[in-house]
Amino acid sequence: MIKDNTQKRRDSRNRQKGFTLVEMLLVLVILATLAAIVVPKFAGRSEQAKVTAAQTQIANFEIVLDAFEVDNGFYPKGGDGLNDLVEQPNNAKNWRGPYMKEIPNDPWENEYVYENPGKHNSNGYDLYSMGPDGRSGTDDDITNWKTSK
């Protein structure tokens, strides 16, 4: 009789150690609900991070272009002027570069657009990324000039 009671207690403890299928499904429903709430809040973060990265790269270009201008008395000319930061142009006698190791692409793997003389910055240059859509002149362009949105 004593063995039977001890055995029953052990059996009841062993049964209480596992989870039932209903308990597991309840946990999965709770996790799915939390994911449905949290995931959309982080979904736009990668695009926002790319925009911030493009703005930072443009600011870095501005610093390097200013260093080029201080050394040579002018900003690189033409649409291919960013290459003058890596390789010495013929007309830059005081070139102290390379000012950059390489010209990076924007976060969407497009080339940055550089124009000197600038259409928006008449006393300098225009520098911009075409943004996520990869098309110039659209609302998502990231520029070195102020735009009205």
Buried (B, 14 or more C-beta within 10 A) or exposed (E): EEEEEEEEEEEEEEEEEEEEEEEEEEEEEEEEEEEEEEEEEEEEEEBEEBBEBBBEBBEEBBEBBEBBBEBBEEBBBEEEBBEBBEEBBEEBEEBEBEBBEEEBEBBBEBEBBBBBEBEBBEEBBBBBBBBBEEEEEEEBBBBBEEEEE
